[in-house]
Amino acid sequence: MSEYVLELKGITKIFPGVKALDSVHFQLKAGEIHALMGENGAGKSTFIKVITGVHKAEEGEMFLNGKKVNFRGPRDAQEAGIAAIYQHVTAYPHLTVAENIFMGHEKVKHGIIQWKAMNEEANGLLGELNADFNATDEMGALSVAQQQMVEIAKALSMKARIIIMDEPTAALTKRESEELYRIAEKLRDEGASIIFISHRFEDMYRLATRVTVFRDSKYIGTYEVDKISNADLITAMVGREITDLFPKPDVKLGKEVLRVENLSRQGYFKDVSFSVKSGEILGLTGLVGAGRTEVVQTIFGAERYDSGKIFVEGKEVRIRKVQDALKLGIGLLTEDRQHQGLILDWGIGRNITLSEIETYGNKIFTNEKAEREAAKRLAEEVDTKAVTIFDKASSLSGGNQQKVVVAKILASDLKVLIMDEPTKGVDVGAKAEIYAIMGELAKKGYAIIMISSEMPEILGMSDRITVMCEGKVTGELQRGEATQEGILELAMAKSLKAAQ
């Protein structure tokens, strides 16, 4: 009998142009809660999908109880007793709790679904978890914590013995997190083995006996939780060199362009304050769930804030909608360029001029010549590689799609550029080009707020760095004093404090 209920050796997963996992290893013991940690983009999510049969690895082997397995798909993994519970629950909101629990493995007798038996068993499972709702409640009426409990009940209904929990506490309150800890410990004591993925040190110290660290798609090591210090664990998670990838120019900073004071939006962030000057690149960073994107979406008018003040060039302004932000000279490059930044079936030129289309005509006619000339000039300014501006945006590489989004926000008369994960999903060459564009924009006097989860990017391109943790600003660092370890300590500040 193998010492491990689950073992993966030399797992490599390659997507076009990207090695998402590079010969990683993992070992899970029976009745163990094993933490898996790493920065955003370390390969954790891809690793889960290999274990659960969603992705098939190009190289490596996986063993269950010492026996080699090859899953053809998720159903094979489920039948082998493996279940995953994700941060964002994939539920059917208009169905009942019982229907969600038994979706895909309904109780059927003589071709008839046994609703009574399913409801009774679902209530039994919920009772084991001390749930304060029942099987016939509608899923959409439940809180995030309750929906996660349903996912755990679903795993139990399938007799899962290996349960993967992916950032399960990210959206939970402290009390809800404590309830999740209780459930995880109960499952462990009953013989289940749990892989607990989290950015929070508190989760790891509270539950895990061992922790495995991934970095840049590679396996870094496995450590006994009670034998590794915070500092050593942080170094394992972020220890890499900054190269000359970041062409950050020296720019003389101008006057303050944007300032927010004690900006708050209930349930998302509280008392957020920072400022940015002309020619400055302000890095805004933090871990998943820190509230960075929610803050900038609010500044851009996509969401309403409850309290606080916004100042543009020293004057207090009220931003109620996106049009207000654009008129004030604030532009946003969204993280999800394909769904929020581009119309993929449209040509490059029309995408670039879309937000300023009224500039090139009236309600009846469009000056297409002027529109084309403006689009061509902006596409060339950011060095978009395409045959013509009539090429569909969908035909471009990820890097060139991102350049089109940059060109699109440059079509407006802006003072502040908010760039949310500007190099997400692009290759190294395209990253360097986008960094060069950012440097040129800074030299032209734009005030840039760059949100990024990649610490080398934050360190390499920022004049100042504002760090957030769980909806609050936990610190600000100047370019010369910032280190990867220092940033991560601030990004985990509330978690570290709670764990002490």
Order of alpha helices (4+ residues) and beta strands (2+ residues): beta-beta-beta-alpha-beta-beta-alpha-beta-alpha-beta-beta-alpha-alpha-beta-alpha-beta-alpha-beta-beta-alpha-beta-beta-beta-alpha-beta-beta-alpha-beta-alpha-alpha-alpha-beta-alpha-beta-alpha-beta-beta-alpha-alpha
